[in-house]
Structures are given as C-alpha cells and as structure tokens.
Amino acid sequence: MQIAVILAVLSTTTITASDHRPEEPASSGPPASRLPAFDDGRFMLDENDLAVDGQQVDAPLPERLVRIAILPDRTTGRDWGMPYLEAAVRDLARQRPDAVFTVGDMVQGYTRDEQRYEREVDEYQHAIGPIADRFYPTAGNHDVISGHRDPEDTRFVDRYRARFGPLHYSVRIGGATMIILFSDEGMSSGRMRFSEDQRNWLEQTLESAEPGPRVLLMHRPLWRYDTIDWWERVQPMLAKHEVDAVIAGHFHSLQKDETRDGVEYHILGTCGGMIDQHPLAGQLQHVTLLQMDPGRPRGERFQLHHQVAGTTLPDDFITTRDQNRVLELKTNPRVVQVMDAIPDTARGRWETPVRFDLVNPIDRPVDFSIAPSGGPGDWVVDDRTTWRSLTDRDTYNPNTMHGQGRSPISVSGSARLDPGESATLDTVVSCYARAGGGPGRPPQLDVTASFEDEQGRRVPVVIRRRLAIERDPVRLVRGGPPITLPICAWTFSVYDNVEPDPECLLTLLEDGRLRIEIAVEGDQLVGPGSDGRPRSERMRNPMADAIRIDIACPESGERTVYWEPLGGPAELTDPASDVATTLDEVALLETETGWRARLTLPGSVTLPVAIGIGVSDNDLTYHTQWRTLTPPGRMQELEGEP
C-alpha cells in the first residue's frame, strides 16, 4: 500500500499527488550493471557513457555456420512469464548459438518511476545472464516510452542506451550482417515514423555490408503501418541489396507474411509475454533460430525455424491468413452477442431464457459451443509434435474469470455456421442462489469458435463473455444500515486486475443525504495529480485511480461526481451546465487490506433515483481499467420507504 495517512474531511485536510508519487532519481553516470558488450569494446560509447546509435558492431568470428537465436517479446505478462524466458535462456545456453538477439519489449516499462524501470532491467538482465556475453538487444515500445504518455519524455531512451545499447546499429558476424532498426521514433503508438535519417543510414549500411546473409530486426513490423510507406520507401532497397529476411515482434502472435522479391517477412510470438489463446491461434512462448551459410547463394544461405519447450516448429506454423481468421473471430464484437440479462441471484434459484446472436465472419465453417467458464485446465497441441500449453492456467484470475464467489450456473448450446452465415441460439440459463446470499457477480461463459486451418488442424478460439445482471431495486431506509453492493468487471479483458472486486456501501442518512462508501482491496492507490488534460478526457482514461458517480433524479436531473483521491477535490457537476461544485464531506481511509473512499452528496435526496458507480485502477501503468456497479448502459435503482 502507498497510502501513508488517513485523510480527514477534505475541507480541512488536503493532499496532493506529489505527496504520494514515487521519487524519480536523476539519471547520472553509468549503471551498476550492464551488458558485457559495453565493457569489452564491442559497443562504442559517447562522452556520457551511452551507447552510440548507428554504429557497426563486430561480433566474435565463428569457425562454422552462423547460428543465431532471437528472443520474442517478454512484456505485458505478469510474473508467470519469467519462467518461459528463463527456460529459453537455459536452452540457448546449452545450444550455444553464436549470438542472441531480441525483437524488443524486454521490460514492462510504460512507467513514471525510474527506479521501477531499473528494477525491471535488472530482472531481465539477470534472466539472460548465461547468454549475456553474446546478447544484442532491440528497442521496443515498452523499453523506451514513458507512462506519462508524452512523446517528449525521452528519459527512458537514455536509460535504455545506458543499460541495453544503441537504438539502431548493425552487427557483422562471420560474413553475415544483422541490422537492428528503431521502430518507435514517434515515441507513441499514434505517431508511427521511419525517418529519412534512419532510412539513409539503413541504405548506407546495406551498401557497405559484406557479401553474405543480411537480416533486419525491429520491434514493430513497420511494413504493416500505412504511414511508413514501406513498400515504396524501403522494400526496393532491400531487394536491391539482397536482404534475406525482415523479422519483428510486437503483435504477440507468431505468423509468416508473404515473401517479397526474395525477402522473407516474419512476425514472432512471445517469450514470457502476455498471450491468452491456444498455440494453434498463433500465441505461444518460443525462440526463433536462424542458420546462415555465407558461402552459399541467396535462397540457400538462410534458414529460420521456431523452438518451444524442447520442440522445433516450421516457420509457417501459423500463416497470416489463419491468424487473420483467429483475430476476426476473437475481436469482432458481432461474432458473439449476448442479447439478454439474467435475474439477480439474490432471488434464489431460477431458470431464464438467454439469446445469443452468432455471426461467422470468416471464409470457413465455424462450430460454436457455449459453456460456463470452469477452473483452469491445460490446452493440448497435437500436430507434428505434442505438448501441453499452460496458458489457460497462467491467465487464470480467480477474482473475475471463473466464478469464485459466484453462483453456480448451467448453460449449454452449440451451432455450426457456414461462411457469412448468422444465427440466433436460444438457451436456458439455470442458477442457484449465491453462497452467503446477496447480489451476484457476472457469470462468465466460454464460447469456443473452432475452424479448420489451412493445414487441416482444428483451431479453437476462446471468446469469453460475461452475463449482464438485471439488478433488483435497492430499498434504502432513512437512518438505516448501509446496503452493500459489488462493483464488477462486466466485460472480459486479458488485462483484468488480479484483485477482488471493490464494494460500495449506500447509506441514507437521517437528514436525507446519500452517503457512498467504496471499499477497495489489494489495490495500490496512485495519483499523478492534474496532468493538464481536460476533466472530460481524464474521466474517460485517467492516469490515476479514480471514482465516478452518476446520479439520475427526476427532480434535479443528471449529475456526475468525479474524484481522483490523490489528485484533487471531488467535484459534482451538472452535465447541462458543466459547472463544478467541490464536495466538502469526503474522506480517504487506509485499511489493512486496501483503502476506502467516503463521499456524502450535498442536499437531501428524493427517492427514487438511479445511480451508477465506477472505480478505475491504474497502478502506475499505461493501462487504466474500470469496474462498475451495473453493466454498461444500466443504472442501479434506489427506492425509499413505502
């Protein structure tokens, strides 16, 4: 916990985000540890002891074929991702390739805390220790972009150059040339660039390269971004200089793109990074291996394959065509739509019809099956090799995913749809009352959409949906005890926090005012203070933990309360006038397991009213998540005494 004090009413005690932000140490001098290439003369350094961009690096000359390994993305995975990276390093230490490269995203990054960044670098460099003497990095967006979301904030670029190496450079190794490009010159996902300076450097590097195999590495696949004009600006140059392959990462999905003019294009998966699908859907933890023979002509001198958990996979294990089918099924919201809400489990046992609208948007028949999410299991890949994927276990979140603390439900259904076909699937959901009573959390369903890929394998795509609950009206008694309601994640996300759902306590005071108390467990309360963005934008995507309360009253209309507990006062606004009023009676309390926020709305409340409550969780990261009292588009009805 980062809460150092118990806040009293804000009218008498105020606290700013700066009181709680981690200290950001000044970047000065070389770090305590760094890659061996800094100290043995391979990396040329400037006067500030930072690796110089654009340099050519001479690797130790092998006495046989050039064998190179490439580590894919590590990031966005929680701690469970590190064992995959460590296992890959053990494999590579035994196989002893001539050099080990990456396609970037080695640290989680996207932080505002330099100490945290340094710890993540330490963790990664410790993991690759057995192969560090032959390791050459590539900068990914997670490695250099700040959590401030400011493209001008380049301090982590300097930390990268101090700890990892240059942003773009080339490595000459036994007649082969590896060229590392920097794919995040725009320092933002919305500002993709490939500057003329870097393009000219690439051309000069290719012109001066020795005859032999030539491979380009980068993090983001720049050829996939229209603003880069890759096929006009870069591809002719690569064909002219007989580049063998261009290899990138970033998408966390293994795939081989179309070969152009003899230049192969590959996108790698992950090695410790976040994935949430079956390996046959392109998501697997792997290492990529290159074997190059400078003595052979182009077309025979380059070979690429993948290796996972002691096996090897062909380079076309997942084609882009099959991956596009997976992405369409997984990300298109029309594929599976839940058209009905279910009753609240507080009523006891019930059965209710629920309609699912299904669409097959791909060019192959799809088999749909619906079942409640159960406990985590193993995914078995049975093709040219057999292994068990633990992705379902690794991503298991007992707080939101598989029904812990929820009512047991029963639902099943199946349908087969031809390409372009749509159908309605009518099911019956049965449910028992939640153990311990009280309102239920949204039950989660696994909809599996299976199709046959181009190699005749059955590819299961897991689409997770949570059922909306039609909450019963809550009756408040003036001066009575508080009513406790859960605040839930109603939509599945791979970024779900591994934390219990918050709860809100609603109390109608003797004087008719409404008090709202929000209890959050396991959260790291953070707040950057005012970040200069308009209030409306901060409400949509805050850089801090935040609370939003919407009230709809027949007499006073709609009003909104927004509060970043470590960022300033709580404000009540009327959307019609956008006039903000500071709430006087608010408090922030530390608890043994988390924190509590208490707000009392001004003026007596005339019931009935409708209310919506949302709690955002930021945890000093780039992504902010919201949990809400009711499903999207619904509000909780509050009634008074009859």
BABAMI-169249 format. One record per residue (C-alpha): residue in three letters; x, y, z. Coordinates in steps of 0.02 Angstrom, whole numbers, plus 32768, in hexadecimal, padded with zeros to 4 digits. Layout:
BEGIN
ALAXYZ;...
# end
This chain:
BEGIN
MET800080008000;GLN803980B17FDA;ILE7FBC810D804A;ALA8022815D80D3;VAL7F9A81B88132;ILE7EE181B58159;LEU7E8C82488108;ALA7E0E82AA8168;VAL7D8783118115;LEU7DD983688080;SER7D93841080B4;THR7E11840D8143;THR7E9A839C80FE;THR7ED98392804C;ILE7F5983227FFB;THR7FAE832F7F52;ALA7FEA82A97EDC;SER809D82E27EF3;ASP809382A97FA8;HIS807C81F77F6B;ARG80D981EA7EC7;PRO817581807ECB;GLU821481E57ECA;GLU826781E87E20;PRO832381E47E35;ALA838D824B7DC0;SER83E381E97D36;SER849B82027D50;GLY853281967D29;PRO853980E37CEC;PRO84CB80627D43;ALA85117FE07DBA;SER84FA7F567D3B;ARG84E77F4D7C7F;LEU85047ED87BED;PRO85B77E977BD3;ALA85BA7EEA7B27;PHE85CD7F927B81;ASP86707F5F7BD5;ASP86C97EEE7B58;GLY86CF7F727ACE;ARG86437F347A5C;PHE85D17FC97A81;MET861B80757A5D;LEU85E980F47AE5;ASP85D681B17AE2;GLU8619822D7B60;ASN858582087BD3;ASP85A9814D7BD1;LEU850D812B7B67;ALA850D80B47AD3;VAL852081107A2E;ASP849180F579B2;GLY84B680C278FF;GLN855980677923;GLN85987FC678D7;VAL85C17F407957;ASP863F7EB57934;ALA860A7E137989;PRO86897D8879AC;LEU86A67D25790C;PRO865D7C74790E;GLU86BD7BE578BF;ARG86247B927871;LEU85767BBC7833;VAL852C7C567884;ARG84A57C247900;ILE843D7CAE794D;ALA83AB7CAA79C9;ILE83257D2F79DD;LEU82BE7D497A7B;PRO820C7D8C7A5C;ASP81AA7E057ACB;ARG81B17DF27B87;THR81377E7B7BBA;THR80857E8F7BFA;GLY80967DE77C4D;ARG808B7DDC7D0A;ASP810E7D7D7D6F;TRP80D77CD87D22;GLY812E7D0F7C81;MET81DE7D0E7CC8;PRO81EF7C4F7CD4;TYR81D37C457C17;LEU82607CC17BF9;GLU82D17C687C75;ALA82AD7BBE7C25;ALA82D67C057B79;VAL837A7C4B7BBC;ARG83A77BA17C03;ASP83857B527B59;LEU83F07BD47B01;ALA847D7BC27B80;ARG84817B087B55;GLN84727B237A98;ARG84F37BB17A98;PRO84C17C1679FE;ASP85417C9379C0;ALA84D47D2679F4;VAL842B7D467A45;PHE83BF7DD87A0D;THR83127E157A40;VAL82827E6B79E7;GLY826A7EDF7A7D;ASP81F07EF97B0D;MET82647EB17B91;VAL821C7F127C25;GLN81697F3E7C52;GLY81937FF87C4D;TYR810C807A7C2D;THR812F80B67CDD;ARG814C815F7D2D;ASP81C281177DAE;GLU827A810C7D7A;GLN82A4809B7E0C;ARG821F80217DD2;TYR826880257D22;GLU83167FFF7D65;ARG82D37F6C7DC9;GLU82807F257D2D;VAL83247F377CCC;ASP837F7EDF7D5A;GLU82FF7E517D56;TYR83107E397C9A;GLN83CD7E427C98;HIS83D67DC87D29;ALA83687D507CC7;ILE83D77D577C2C;GLY84787D4D7C91;PRO84B17CA57C48;ILE84AB7CEC7B96;ALA84D37DA37BBB;ASP85817D977B6B;ARG85307D7B7AC0;PHE84927DE47AD7;TYR845D7E747A64;PRO83BC7ED37A8C;THR83347F277A24;ALA82D17FB87A6E;GLY82147F9E7A7D;ASN818D80197AAD;HIS81867FD57B60;ASP82427FEE7B6F;VAL824380A97B49;ILE819680FB7B59;SER816781527BFC;GLY80C681357C5B;HIS80A881F07C50;ARG806C81D37B9C;ASP80D882667B69;PRO813E824B7AC8;GLU81B882D07B05;ASP81E0826B7BA3;THR827E82127B67;ARG82D181EB7C0E;PHE82B481307BF6;VAL8308813A7B4C;ASP83A581737BA8;ARG839080EC7C2B;TYR837F806C7B9D;ARG841E80AA7B4A;ALA847780A37BF2;ARG843E7FF37C1F;PHE84197F977B7D;GLY84707FE87AE9;PRO845480527A4B;LEU83A780707A03;HIS83DE80427952;TYR84817FEE791F;SER84C67F5E78BB;VAL85267EC278EF;ARG85A07E6B787B;ILE85B87DB478A9;GLY86147D35783F;GLY85E27D7A7796;ALA852E7D9B77CB;THR84E87E4777F3;MET845F7E657873;ILE840F7F13786A;ILE83A97F5178FD;LEU832B7FDD78DB;PHE82D1804D7958;SER821680417934;ASP81D780BE79B6;GLU82218161797B;GLY817681B37996;MET817C817C7A4E;SER80C0815B7A47;SER804D80D779FD;GLY7FF2816379A2;ARG808E81AE7951;MET80DF812578EB;ARG81798165788F;PHE820F8125782F;SER827A81BF7815;GLU82E181E7777C;ASP837B81EC77EC;GLN836281387823;ARG833181027772;ASN83D08151772B;TRP843780FD77B3;LEU83E880567783;GLU8413807176CC;GLN84C8809E76F3;THR84D780077766;LEU84977F9276DF;GLU850B7FDE765C;SER85A37FC376CC;ALA85717F17770D;GLU85DB7E8076E2;PRO85967E047664;GLY85317D8276C0;PRO848E7D6D7721;ARG84367E0E7755;VAL83A87E1777D4;LEU83467EAD7818;LEU83017EAB78CA;MET82847F267914;HIS81FE7F257999;ARG81617F647942;PRO81477F1B7893;LEU81597FC17839;TRP811F7F757795;ARG80717F6177E3;TYR8059801E77FF;ASP80158083776D;THR8069812577A7;ILE811680D8778F;ASP810280B776D3;TRP8173802176EB;TRP81547FD17642;GLU8182807075E5;ARG820A80B87656;VAL8263801D7698;GLN82387F7B763E;PRO828F7FA97598;MET832E7FCB75FA;LEU83237F227652;ALA83077EC675AE;LYS83997F22755C;HIS84117EF275E8;GLU83CF7E3F75F4;VAL83927E4576A7;ASP835D7D9776DE;ALA82DB7DBD7764;VAL82857E4477CA;ILE82507E0B7878;ALA81E57E6978F8;GLY81787E4A7992;HIS80FA7EB879EF;PHE805A7E5B79BC;HIS80777DC77A33;SER80397D5379A9;LEU80B07CE77943;GLN80957CF57888;LYS80F27CF477E3;ASP80C67D7C7766;GLU80D57D7276AA;THR81867D6D7663;ARG81AB7E0575F4;ASP82367E047571;GLY82917D7B75D0;VAL82817DD87677;GLU82287D7276FD;TYR81BA7DCB777C;HIS819D7D807828;ILE81417DB878C6;LEU81707D5A7964;GLY81047D2B79F9;THR813C7D3C7AAE;CYS81BD7CFA7B28;GLY81717D277BD0;GLY80F47DA67B8C;MET80377DAB7BA0;ILE7FD07D347B36;ASP7F217CF07B50;GLN7F007C757AC2;HIS7F2C7BC67A88;PRO7FD57BB07A31;LEU7F7A7B817991;ALA7F337C317997;GLY7FE57C727986;GLN80047C957A3E;LEU80927C347A8D;GLN81317C4B7AF1;HIS81C37C267A7D;VAL82717C4E7A3D;THR829C7C6C7985;LEU833C7C23793E;LEU839C7C5978A2;GLN84237BF67849;MET84867C5277C4;ASP850E7C17774D;PRO856D7CA976FD;GLY85BA7C32767E;ARG85157C08762A;PRO84B07C7175AE;ARG84167CD275E0;GLY83817C6075F3;GLU83ED7BD67640;ARG84517C3576C3;PHE83C37C5F773D;GLN83557BEC77A6;LEU82DB7C197832;HIS827B7BAB78AA;HIS82267BB97954;GLN823F7B5779F3;VAL81CB7B437A89;ALA81E37ADA7B25;GLY82637A677AD6;THR820D7A597A2D;THR82277AB27989;LEU81A07AFB7919;PRO81A37B27785F;ASP81A57BDE7831;ASP80F37BD277EA;PHE80AC7B847889;ILE802A7C107885;THR800A7C6C77E3;THR7FC97D1E77DF;ARG7F2B7CE17788;ASP7F007C6E7819;GLN7F347CF27898;ASN7EBE7D6F7846;ARG7E317CF0785B;VAL7E5A7CDF7913;LEU7E607D9B792E;GLU7DBB7DB478D4;LEU7D657D337943;LYS7DB87D7379E1;THR7DA77E3079CB;ASN7D097E4A7963;PRO7C817E7379E3;ARG7BF87E35796D;VAL7C3A7D817971;VAL7BE77D607A1A;GLN7B667DD67A63;VAL7B067DB27B04;MET7A5B7DFF7AE9;ASP7A0B7DE57B95;ALA7A347E0A7C4A;ILE7A197D8B7CD3;PRO79BC7DA67D78;ASP7A1E7DCD7E15;THR7A4F7D307E74;ALA7A157D817F15;ARG79677D437EE4;GLY79997C8C7EF7;ARG79967C017E77;TRP79537C2C7DCC;GLU79547BFF7D14;THR794C7C847C8E;PRO795B7C867BCF;VAL79F67CDC7B89;ARG7A0C7CFE7AD0;PHE7AB47CFE7A7A;ASP7AC97D4E79CE;LEU7B577CF9796F;VAL7BB07D2E78CF;ASN7C367CD2786B;PRO7C9F7D5B7818;ILE7D287CEB77D0;ASP7D357C837732;ARG7D2B7BDA7788;PRO7C9F7B8077E8;VAL7CA57BA178A3;ASP7C637B32792F;PHE7C267B9479C8;SER7C0F7B487A75;ILE7BDB7BA27B15;ALA7C027B6A7BC6;PRO7C217BBC7C70;SER7CD77BE77C93;GLY7D1F7B647D05;GLY7DC27B567D61;PRO7E657B647D00;GLY7EA17AD27C98;ASP7F267AA47C1A;TRP7F1E7ABE7B5E;VAL7F677A2C7AFD;VAL7FB97A4E7A55;ASP7FB879AF79ED;ASP800079C87940;ARG80B079A47902;THR80E579A679B9;THR8082799B7A5A;TRP80907A087AF3;ARG80217A557B76;SER80037B107B79;LEU7FEB7B587C28;THR7FA67BFE7BE8;ASP7EF97BDD7C30;ARG7F467BBE7CDB;ASP7FBF7C4F7CCF;THR7F377CCE7CA7;TYR7EBD7C8B7D29;ASN7E787D187D93;PRO7E0D7CD37E22;ASN7DC57D7F7E46;THR7D717D9D7D9F;MET7D807D097D29;HIS7D3D7C647D68;GLY7CB47C7E7DE5;GLN7D0A7C857E8E;GLY7C8C7CD07F04;ARG7C057CC77E7F;SER7B6A7C5C7E6A;PRO7B807BB77E0D;ILE7B2B7BC47D63;SER7AFD7B477CDD;VAL7AF07B737C25;SER7B1C7B187B85;GLY7B017B2F7ACC;SER7B537B117A25;ALA7B417B45796F;ARG7B9E7B3078CB;LEU7BA37BC67857;ASP7BDF7BCB77A3;PRO7C477C607766;GLY7BE47D037775;GLU7B527CAD77CC;SER7AFD7CF1786A;ALA7A897C9B78E4;THR7A2D7CB07987;LEU7A527C307A0F;ASP79CC7C267A97;THR7A0A7BDC7B3A;VAL79CB7BCA7BEC;VAL7A3B7C027C7B;SER7A1F7BAE7D23;CYS7A687BF57DC1;TYR7A677BD87E7C;ALA7A6E7C637EFC;ARG7B1C7CA07F25;ALA7B6B7C547FBE;GLY7B5A7CD0804D;GLY7ACB7D2A7FF6;GLY7ACF7DDA7FAF;PRO7AE27E187EFC;GLY7B437DAA7E85;ARG7BD87DD27E17;PRO7BCF7DC17D59;PRO7BE07D087D29;GLN7C5F7CE87CA1;LEU7C447C797C09;ASP7CC27C2C7B93;VAL7C887C2F7ADF;THR7CFD7BC27A78;ALA7D007BE679BD;SER7D5D7B5D795F;PHE7D927B5778A9;GLU7E057AED783D;ASP7EA47B49780B;GLU7F047B3A7768;GLN7F697AA877AC;GLY7ECF7A4377DD;ARG7EDC7A657898;ARG7E497A937907;VAL7E687B407951;PRO7E037B6B79ED;VAL7DEA7C257A0D;VAL7DAC7C4D7ABC;ILE7D347CE17AC4;ARG7D077D117B77;ARG7C667D6B7BA1;ARG7C1C7DA07C48;LEU7B617DA27C63;ALA7B0F7E467C92;ILE7AA47E407D30;GLU79FE7E9B7D3F;ARG7A177EE07DEE;ASP797F7EEB7E5F;PRO79577F987EA5;VAL79AD7FBC7F4A;ARG79407FFD7FD8;LEU7993807C804A;VAL794F80A680F6;ARG79718155813B;GLY79EB813F81CB;GLY79F3808481A7;PRO7A898012818D;PRO7AF1801E80EE;ILE7ACD7FAF8057;THR7B677F58800F;LEU7B757F3B7F52;PRO7C057EF67EE9;ILE7C617F5D7E64;CYS7C8F7EE57DD8;ALA7CEE7ED07D35;TRP7C5C7EAD7CBF;THR7CC47E957C23;PHE7D517E177C14;SER7DFF7E5C7BF6;VAL7EAB7E0A7BF7;TYR7EDE7EA27C5E;ASP7E677E7A7CED;ASN7EBA7EA47D93;VAL7EDF7E137E07;GLU7E827E687E94;PRO7DDA7E4D7EE9;ASP7D457EB27EAD;PRO7D2C7F567F0A;GLU7C8B7F6E7F6C;CYS7C1F80067F8B;LEU7BB780298026;LEU7B1E8098800F;THR7AD480EF80A7;LEU7A40816680B1;LEU7A6881D98144;GLU79E8821C81BE;ASP79EA82C68167;GLY79C5827580BF;ARG7A7282848074;LEU7ABF81F08018;ARG7B6781AF8054;ILE7BCF81417FE0;GLU7C6380DF8022;ILE7CD2807C7FAC;ALA7D437FF37FF0;VAL7DD57FB87F84;GLU7E427F247FB5;GLY7EF17EFB7F79;ASP7F037F997F10;GLN7F9A800B7F07;LEU7F4C80B77F13;VAL7FA4812E7E9C;GLY7F8781DD7E5A;PRO7FF1824F7DEE;GLY7F8D82EA7E19;SER7F4C83587D8F;ASP7F9E83227CEC;GLY7F6383BA7C8B;ARG7EDE835D7C27;PRO7E2883967C28;ARG7DBC834B7CAF;SER7D4F82F27C2F;GLU7DE782997BE6;ARG7E2A82697C91;MET7D80821D7CBA;ARG7D8C81AD7C21;ASN7E4081757C3A;PRO7E8B81B27CDF;MET7F4481A07D06;ALA7F1281827DBA;ASP7E9E811C7E25;ALA7DF681737E1A;ILE7D3F81697E4C;ARG7CAB819E7DE1;ILE7BF881A97E1E;ASP7B6581D07DAB;ILE7ABD81FF7DF9;ALA7A1A820D7D98;CYS798C825E7DF9;PRO78E0828D7DB4;GLU78E683337E13;SER799B836E7E02;GLY79CA83167D60;GLU7A7282C37D40;ARG7B0E82EA7DA5;THR7BBD82A07DA7;VAL7C4082947E31;TYR7CF582767DFD;TRP7D8382617E7A;GLU7E39822F7E6A;PRO7E5B82117F23;LEU7F1482437F16;GLY7EFA82C57E8F;GLY7E88834B7ED4;PRO7DDA836E7F17;ALA7D3E830C7EEC;GLU7CD083727E77;LEU7C1683697E55;THR7BE283A57DA8;ASP7B4083BD7D4A;PRO7B6183807C98;ALA7AE884017C54;SER7B4984947C9D;ASP7BF384417CBD;VAL7C0084A77D5D;ALA7C68844D7DDF;THR7C4784547E9B;THR7CC884137F15;LEU7C8583917F90;ASP7CB083BC8043;GLU7C8E83178098;VAL7D07829B804D;ALA7D8B823080A0;LEU7E0F81B2806E;LEU7E34812980EC;GLU7EBE80A780F0;THR7E8E7FF68120;GLU7EF27F598145;THR7ECB7F11809A;GLY7EB27FAB802C;TRP7E5C80548034;ARG7DB080A18049;ALA7D69813F7FFE;ARG7CD18192804E;LEU7C6882187FF9;THR7BC7826B8034;LEU7B5E82BD7FAF;PRO7B21836C7FDB;GLY7A6983897FF7;SER79DB83148021;VAL79B9828B7FA1;THR7907826F7F68;LEU78F381B77F3F;PRO78E4815F7EC9;VAL798681877E6D;ALA79F981247DF8;ILE7AB2811B7E1C;GLY7B4E80DC7DC4;ILE7BF880C67E18;GLY7C9F80A17DC7;VAL7D4D80837E12;SER7DE8808F7DA5;ASP7E8C80397DCC;ASN7F2F807B7D84;ASP7FBF80357DEE;LEU804180A87D9C;THR802C80527CF4;TYR7FFA80887C46;HIS7F53802E7C4D;THR7EBE80657CB7;GLN7E307FEE7CDE;TRP7D7F80167D18;ARG7D0C7FAC7D82;THR7C587FE37D96;LEU7BC07FC87E05;THR7B507F967D75;PRO7B6A7F547CC3;PRO7B8E7FD57C3B;GLY7AF180377C0C;ARG7A97800E7CB0;MET7A8780667D58;GLN7A57802C7E06;GLU79A980617E41;LEU79A080A27EF4;GLU78F780A57F49;GLY78BE80EB7FF0;GLU784780AF8076;PRO779980898036;
# end
